[in-house]
């Protein structure tokens, strides 16, 4: 049985399931935040952050980072037979980066705060929510790479570090 990809309706359903969890059942970090992964791809991770001291404030954070497989695309010396394949893979990777950066700037245009964190070039887009977001919000939130629900059993990538 394969891992099911999420569409905007599934993102909304899963978000509502996360925020309906009673506060006393949530685990909080040392900053009073409960951080749950809504979904992730090899490029994007979407977090739902609830705050211990705020009953109705929820934050959505989208993290964008190059996938681990991009490390295999390098500009080192190659055999002639590998050069064409490497150039194709590099161009494909560049186009995917552009597509994901456009997604992040679109989020910024729609009210998210955009930031670049650390030497690893972790791009983040975050937005605080006071009320339940519309279906259109989840259509906007749906990333260009196929996002899957996160669980330890179905992890498609190692979780990004949650940076404060």
Secondary structure as UniProt FT lines:
FT   HELIX           8..19
FT   HELIX           23..25
FT   TURN            30..31
FT   STRAND          33..40
FT   STRAND          44..51
FT   TURN            52..53
FT   STRAND          58..64
FT   HELIX           68..72
FT   HELIX           80..109
FT   TURN            110..111
FT   STRAND          113..117
FT   TURN            118..121
FT   STRAND          122..129
FT   HELIX           135..141
//
